[in-house]
Amino acid sequence: MAIKELAKPVKMTHSATEKDVEKFIAKGGSLAESITIDEDHRLTMRIPKWLMNKIDAKRKERVGKISRNLWILEVIDRATKK
């Protein structure tokens, strides 16, 4: 029985378009450019259901739809400006 040489793995090469896409994704959006990791702080909160219901009711009073996170941030911002 003859001994065969093992096939070497083929290196995947990216086309110019794929490289452009990867470069674009790595760049990030305008928000990613304006915020550094040090400027952002993640926080997990436990909010009672009765308070969450009040928050949702206040959010619905506004024109348009906004997220709970945005609504809470706006209230915190107003409270800290006083």
Residue pairs with C-beta under 8 A, 6 or more apart in sequence:
14 22
27 33
47 55
52 68
55 68
55 71
55 72
56 68
58 71
59 66
59 68
59 71
62 71
